[in-house]
């Protein structure tokens, strides 16, 4: 490992990076890897690179093990001129994270976490998740030949369990307060030599930086004004914001875009804290949203997300399930079918335009966090139609009806 | 359009490329775009390119419209040392086409077809599919703002219908002989100005060439000995073989890998014709396989696939559903969760090793055609397990059991 430290996001206390550490022993706030002040992007074509390889100067690893990767990152940035026009904004782009190996952004943080675990000599990794993170950690654990533990809620639906189980991890349904399992897992990891790569583990945040790095490269370093991120635990939005900050440190970009924290109104603890002018989040009671992937009632990086987004100058938005479903349809009809959580940024943009937060010439990037195939129950919320016709009448039918 | 022609794959009759043509009016065999004899790969980083852009000298388009793309192609090539060792072959790689925008290889052919349709002035596109092709054409039709017609069988399951319908095409369930709909659609297209991008449409085959191009680049032009392709209509395997041939014409590679046509025994018309030493395929009666994505009983490019693979020096294999399911699990436990059809190449490699077709030092690429999330009914075929534990007993449970 390079000479870089973990730092508490709140009190700045330093910790050694060659240990599996997650939170400050003084403030219980998340640790993060020290901010990179200078670095270069590795030359070459991404067809023959991994994200840890291309952006190696932004990670504390001295050497990178490319064999543990599954081809994560380097996802598309797709512009929609039609949507920009309909929304009344300057330009709108979608960073399509559903093109990752397990079809969500989680693979970026997982590879960074697995790399750190291996550097530290761990033979076991784990995670606490019923969403996108569980299949991601299970897949990368399989690839790297690590013993992998996935803790899910006892009440998980089979439709969510199967796509984790197919990778054959040690999959454990946990009976008890699922909300406390995040903290419990860190203790269990310490006792059993399991490196946990949870939602806001420092190296998961490091992995998410590469979303920002790629956006910069894909826009030829002409920065967007806003980047809108569906937010749950807070790990992804923290990573994206940090990535832009590090690229600014290196002189690649002249400003950090304003980052917008987008939540579902059915579970919006960070938005609520912002709205109530509180500096700390409170547990969101009775969460209930179709955007299950971002349904975390007590996000472990909630306070830090509040701090960094206020400092960054961005804002916080919450949108209803009705708006989410509508925007999932609109997004699909632009060619990108994201899971409900992935439609939250588009719904947020629409709302911010209606509220005149956006004036009309903004350049905006929305992060599409995962594939629509991951949550098929959402289909029922859409009014999906099919016609019927006899084969021998098909040509006439088309001539007459269209 | 450049000065390039369509040519009949059987009799070599020439046809103009500025029309929507599909099959020879003499032999009824598929047309293809004339083979490229010289060309260069465009320099630059694929993060800022499209496949039609990077490989533009291998397509007949004078200019490429990048705005109609969704970030197709440039998928990962993942090596598995563990699997190579277990299988007893030299090296094995997986070209993971599930990382495309609609999570299958079909997006490559769709973008090439849409580009051709637009060059010809079409405002309408269509396809006949109940599998991966339908959502792909629906997504790209939406993105390009084209009126899109998707013909599916009347008996399609909702689980297959919804992921097409979400893109909002003109979705028509057709009552009648679905097998004849491929040919019927070409007539309907002509009568109603719809450009059909079916399974082996010439430009779909052109799109599939880019799989070969990328494999060459990703292996630094050190060719694999074999490329194994799950085969249904025959369009994809034809494109991959043609891609290697064109790169050889240009001197990028010194030999074309042997291409292996891998089918499911439950629907193996091309393998059967090869086995029976026939030069033409026969309709496969009562097809029945879990690999629905390659369940085409009368593949429109079946005869041409027979011709080119024999000429190429590759071979034909068929594997059982039991082998497919087992290999889907093995592949997932290497980190890649493909749909059942995507496990057919791995099953084929295992079989060819058992039969001593492979000697043990071969370098093999398997094409993983689509995401495992596309066919969730396959989960039932796996013995997927989860343990259960109370939260307060979790640490002890792990200490004692693992």
Interface residues (C-beta under 8 A of the other chain):
Chain A: X44 X45 X46 X47 X48 X67 X69 X70 X71 X74 X75 X76 X77 X78 X79 X80 X81 X82 X96 X98 X99 X100 X101 X102 X103 X135 X139 X140 X142 X143 X145 X147 X149 X151 X152 X154 X158 X159 X161 X162 X163 X165 X166 X167 X168 X170 X171 X172 X173 X174 X175 X176 X177 X180 X181 X184 X187 X188 X191 X192 X194 X214 X217 X218 X220 X328 X329 X332 X333 X334 X335 X336 X337 X371 X372 X373 X374 X376 X379 X382 X384 X385 X386 X387 X388 X389 X390 X391 X392 X394 X395 X397 X398 X399 X402
Chain B: X44 X45 X46 X47 X48 X67 X69 X70 X71 X74 X75 X76 X77 X78 X79 X80 X81 X82 X96 X98 X99 X100 X101 X102 X103 X135 X139 X140 X142 X143 X145 X147 X149 X151 X152 X154 X158 X159 X161 X162 X163 X165 X166 X167 X168 X170 X171 X172 X173 X174 X175 X176 X177 X180 X181 X184 X187 X188 X191 X192 X194 X214 X217 X218 X220 X328 X329 X332 X333 X334 X335 X336 X337 X371 X372 X373 X374 X376 X379 X382 X384 X385 X386 X387 X388 X389 X390 X391 X392 X394 X395 X397 X398 X399 X402
